[in-house]
Amino acid sequence: MIGRINHIAIVVPDLAAAAKVYSGTLGATVSESISLPDHGVTTIFVELPNSKIELLHPLGDQSPIANFLKNNPVGGIHHICYEVEDIFAARDHMRAAGARVLGDGEPKTGAHGKPVLFLHPKDFLGTLVELEQA
């Protein structure tokens, strides 16, 4: 059902400082920041040979990750994203298995321009899961 790990998302209090850690200290290639108003975040992707790290920062006070950063002021891992071949088939399979799809259950366009859904962390061992159509 799930494919490869697309990315692991980390909420950070300062995107520029976090990007500098990955580009300078760790020598990784990082993207420019991208604002995603529909998701309430600004993001930077760290390119790895086999996956990506997504650095997230709240975009405005109503951001869904604003409380995460308030409760974890130094940041932390927010979610893991798995690729799926068909987002609608994955959603239907998850629902049939009893998993809760967050929001209205309809995919939104994610940072890569592809449809994404989020699954409730209580159904996945305390981990927020994002599914992205490959």
C-alpha positions, 0 to 999 in steps of 0.5 A: 500500500504505502511506498517509499518515504517521501519526507520527514517534516520538522517544525522549526522556530527559524527557517533560515537558521535551520536551513543553515544547519542543513546546508552549512553544517551537514552540507546538504542542498536546501530549496528556497522557502515556499509559502503555502497559505492553504496549509498555513506553513512556510517550508524548505526542503532538504534534498537527500539521496533517498528522501527529503527533510521538510523544514516547517514554520508557521505562516501566520497565527492561525497556522495548524503548526503554531501550537506545535511550536508553542508547545515545543519552542525548539521545534521537533519532528511533526510528521512522516510522509509516505508515497502512495500510487492512488490517493483516493484508493489509499484514502478509501482503504484507510477509512475501511480499515478504521483509520481517520482521515483529517479534515474533510477527507478530500486531498489538498495540493501539497508542497510538491504540487501533488495531492496529499492527505493526513491521517490521525496520529492516534491511529498510527502509533502517535505519529501524524502520517501524510500520504502523497500521491506519487 
